[in-house]
Every structure is written in C-alpha cells, then in structure tokens.
Amino acid sequence: MNETIESQIDEYIKSGKKDSVKCILGQVRGEKGEAYMISLADKLKVPRRWRPCPKHLQPKRNGSIGDADWGGKCSNCGQSPVVPGIGLCGPCCFGEADTVDGDW
C-alpha cells in the first residue's frame, strides 16, 4: 500500500497536480496520523505549500467556524467556497475531499 501511495504522490508532483497531492496526504493523515503524513511528505520532498493545512491551524469543526463564504476564492487553488477567516477551500484547509462545497 505504501509503495502505491508513494508512487501516486511522486507522479502527481512530477505532473504539477498539487491538489491531488494535498488530497492524498489528507487521507494519509486521517488514516495514520499527522506525524506519519509529515514524515511521508518530507521523504517524498513534497513542497510545504502542497501539503494540507496543519491540524493546529485548522478551525474546529464544531460549527463555530461559520457558514461557507461563497464570495471568496481559495488562495491556494482558486475554488469556492472558502472557510471564513482562513481563505482556503475545505479540501485545502482540512485535507479532506469530502469538505468540498462548504460541507464542514
């Protein structure tokens, strides 16, 4: 499994697909934890701007972050909506593809 993930990330890096790299690293973080995700990203030399937002910088998901801001564009990928006060879309901020369209 790790070889498959590593080869996918390597392929996406070479092709310039930073959103795909973020998505895969977000899934790795969810399954194996933050430290494992960071060590994998370091091993594969993933640029820091291509990594999911660190957990300690993410807003809490208890509803206190507010409604999605449909008027803004993600400062990383240009998608809408963005997390209020953060300026990133759900997938870029949380590293989870299922937060697209303000579903956080």
NORQUIKA-V675697 format. One line per field, one symbol per residue. psi: psi as a letter, one per 20 degrees, with the letter a starting at -180 (. if undefined). A space follows every 10 residues. Layout:
psi: ???
This chain:
psi: ghhggghggg ghghikmhhh gggghhgggh hirggggghg hggjlpqhij qqpqhiiqqq ljiiirqqni irqpigijrq rqppigjqrg hhgikphjjq kjm.
